[in-house]
Amino acid sequence: MISPFHIAVSDAQLEDLRRRLRGTRWPERETAPNQGVPLDYMRELCAYWADGYDWRTTEARLNTLPQFRTDIDGLGIHFIHVRSTRTDALPLLMTHGWPGSVVEFLKVIGPLSDDFHVVCPSLPGYGFSDRPAESGWGVERIAGAWATLMARLGYERYGAQGSDWGTSVSTCLGQQTIGYSLTDSPAGLAAWIVEKLWAWTDCDGHVENVLTRDEILDNLMLYWLPGTGASSARLYWESIRQVNEWISGSVVEPVDVPTGCSVFPKELQRPSRRWAERRFPDIRYWNEPARGGHFAAFEQPSLFVDEVRAAFRQMR
């Protein structure tokens, strides 16, 4: 069964967040450049999060989109589903990664829905999807759940877009010790995720060159409000061995469906076409855009939309 979903965060949750932010115990200033996000910026960002940021505006914006929940394999899955007015529109399944969320796609859902029926699920343990209570929710099981979701929506044939799960991720993400801090401290969660946004975006030295302060906090809220700081990291514990096998090339299982690749300049892994063709022998579209990083839809929405359209023109 598919049920409509409406985000309704309580005032008490928001006040608890502000209280925790105002009571943050900060470390000493960094002793050299390149020791993570600068302390001055983190203090400024968290002060704005506590006393300037307006979650209700983002909540209302998300609630203008058709959102739903459905139970798949014993887990409640949250997803956005925007149908195109085009009768020949291709269904397009878009999957975010870590440390992202469906917020990444807010700037591209509208333009893409001119040509596609857009489906954006929240990964298990992320956003407003349920947190798995047992191990076993790796990338293969999630792929099976997504196939069930698309069939349940009546889509037999569809395109799929997402961040590359073969991207190299630090193995420390598989150690859950950090999870306690990510769930209890909003400043800790912010430092952990903003560091990745700072390092993995094509931002010319400062993350706010490509993302607004509110957009950064919009994404953080989809980790803080549902309490998914720890559960989201478990996906890497579940899948890191398989991901490392893909990266090393020790296991190559060809994916024979037509494929399009956009390799953005500041992506963490930038494979050659020859390497990619070992796994995707039917590459119909290959491009290396001039701007963009790991969160291309978030950073460069217009360029991202152009890339998706161009890729699927070659595959339809």
N, C-alpha and C positions, 0 to 999 in steps of 0.2 A: 504494500500500500504506500502511496505517495501522499504526504500531507503538506499543506502550505506552512511556511515557517516565517515568523515575524520576530525580529530582534527586539528585546525589551529588557535592557539593563537597569537594575534598580539604582535609586539614588544612594542607597547604603553602600553598594559596590564602588561607586564613583568617589564617595567621601572616604572610604577606606583607602583607596588608591592615593588620594591627595594627602591623607595623613601619613602614609608610608613614605611618600616622596619627600614631604617636608621634614621627616625625621631621619633622612638618609645620613649615615656616617660615612663621610668621604675619605678616601685615602690621601696620602701626600701627593704633591704634584710630580709628574714624570721627571726623570733625571736626565733624559736625552730624547731627541726626536725619534719618531717611529716606534714608540712604546704603546701602541694602541691609540684609541680616540683620546684627544687631549682632555685633561681634567676640566679646563675652563669651559669647553664646549659641552661636556656631559652635565656639568652643574647648570649651565644655561638652559640646556634642553629639558632637564628634569624640572627646573623651576617653571618653565613654560608649560610643561605637562601638568604640573600641579595647579597652576593659577591662570593660565591663558588658553589652554587647549579646550575645545568644545566637542566632546564626544557625541553629543546629541545631534549635531549637524551631520556627522558621518553616519550615525545610526539611521537617521531619516533618509539619507542618500541610499544606503544599502537597502532600506525597506521599500524604496521605489522600484527595486528590481524584483522579479518573481523568484522567490526563494522557497525551497522545499526541504523536507527531510524524508528519508525512506530507510527501512531496515534491510541491510544486506549482510548475509552471513552472520547474523546476530549482533550487528553493529549499526547504530544510527548514523547515517551519512547526510550531511548538509550539502546542498548544491544550489547554484543559480542556474535558471533555465530561461533564456530569452529567445523566443521564436522570431524568425524573420518573416516579413510580409511577402517575400518572394516565394512563389510556389515551387521553384526549382532549387531552393536553398539547400546547401549541403550541411548536415549536422556536423558541428565541430566541438570536440571534447578538449578542453584546455585544463591542464594540470599544473598547479603551482609547485614550488619546491620549498626548501628551507634556506634561510629564515623568511620565507614569504608567506603569502596567504591569498585568498581571492581578491583582496584589496589591490594586488598587483594589476588586476585586469580591469579595474573600474573605468580607466580612461580608454580602453579599447573595445569593451563589450558593445557599446553603442555603434561605433563605426563598423565593427565586424558583423553585427546583426543585420546590416544592409544586404549581406551576401550569405550569411550562415545562420543556422539555428545553433546558438551558443550554449554550451553546457559547461559550467565551472564548478566542480565539486571541491569540497574541503577534504584534504587527506585525512585518514583515520588518525586521531590524536592531535588534530589541528583545528583551529577555529571552532566552529559550532558543530563539527562532527564529534561523535563519541570517542572517548579514550579507550583503546583496547585494554581489557583487564587481564589478558593472557598474551604470551608471546606467539609469534607466528604471522604477524601482519607485516610481511616484507613486500617488496615491489611486485613479486609475482602474484601474491594473493590480492593486492590492491588492483592490479590489472584485471584479474578475474572479476572483482567487485565492480570495476568500471564497465566491463562488458555486460554484466547483469543490469547495471543502471541504464545503459543505453538501450538495451533490449526492452527494459521496462518502460522506457519512454517511447518505444515504438520505432527506434532507429536500427535498421538492420545493416545499413552501410553508412559509414561516417569517417571523417578525418579526425586525427588526434594531434594535438600540439602540446609541447611541454618542455621544461628545462631538462637538460641531459642528465639522466641518472648515472651515467658513467663518469660524471665530473668527480674529480678527486676531492675527497672530504677528509679532513683530519680525523684520525682514529679516536681522538679524545672525545668526539661527539658520541661515541659508543659507550663511554663511561658515565653513568648516571649520577655520580656524586654531584656534578654541577646542577643537576635537576632540582635539588632542594633550594638552591639560591634563586634559580629562575622562577620558581613558583612563589617564593616568599618575598623577594625584594624587587620592586619595580625598577629601581635604579640598576640593580644587577642584571636584570633582564635587558634593560635598555643598553647597557654597556656591551653585553654579549652580542646582541643583534646589530646594534649600530656599528660596531667594529666591522662586522661582515659587510654591511651596506657601504661603509666608507671604503673598504678594501676591494670589494667585488664589483663596484659600479665604475663606469667611465666618467668620473666626476672631476677630473683636473685638480685633485688635491683637497677638495672639500665636498662632502656629500650633498650639501644644500645647493650645489651648482646644478644638480639634476633632479633632486627631490625636495619638495617643500618640507618645512618642519612639521606641518600638519599631516602630510602624507606619511612621513616616517612614523609619527605617533599613531596614525590610523592603523598601520600594519602592526605596531607593537600591541595595540589594544586587542587585536584578535589572538594574541598569545596570553595577555594578562587577564582579560575578563573571563575567558573560559578556563583559565588555569592550565594551559597546555604547554608550558615551558619544558617540562620533563618529558611528557608523552610524545611531543613532536620529535625530540632527539632520538627516541627509541627506534624510529624507522631506520636510522643509520646502523644501530646495533643489529637490527634484523637483517640488513641488506649489505653491510660493508664488505663481507667476504665476496659476495657475488659481484659487487661493484668493482672491487680490486681485480677480480678475474677478467672482467670486461676491459679494464684499463690496460692490464698487462698483456692482453691478447692470448692468455693461456686457455681461455674458453671462448670460442667464436661460434655463436649460433646465428647463422644468417637470417636476417629479417627480410623476407622477399617482397613485402608490399611496397608500392611506390612511395618514395621518400623525398622530402625536401629538407635542406639544411641551410640555416643562416648562422654563420660563425661570426659572432660579434667580436670586435677587437679586444675588449677587456674581459671576455669570458675566461673562466678559470682554466679550462682545457680548450685548446684550439687545434683540433685534429686536422691533418691533411686530408684531402679528398681520397687519396689512395688508401690511407688507413681506414677512413670511414666506409669505403666500399667493401672492405673485408666483412663488415657486419651488415651493411645496407647495399646490396649489389644493384638495386634498382633506383639509384638516385636520379630523380627527374629535375631537381632544382638545387643549385648550389650558389650561394652568394656570401660575400664577406663585406657587410655594410661598414660604413665609415665611422659610425659612433655606436656606443652601447656596450653594456657589460652583462653580468650574470642575470640581472633583472630587467631585461630589455623592454618588456611591455610596460614596466613601471617607469623606466628612465626615458625611453624614446618611443612613446606610444604611436605617433604617426608613422615613423619608420617601421615599427613592429607590424602595424596593420598592413602596410605596403608589402612587407616580406611575406606575411601569411597569404595575402591575396595572390601574390606572384607565384608562390609555391603551389597553391592548390589549382591555379590555372593550368599548370603543367601536369597535374595529376588527375584532373577530372576527365 
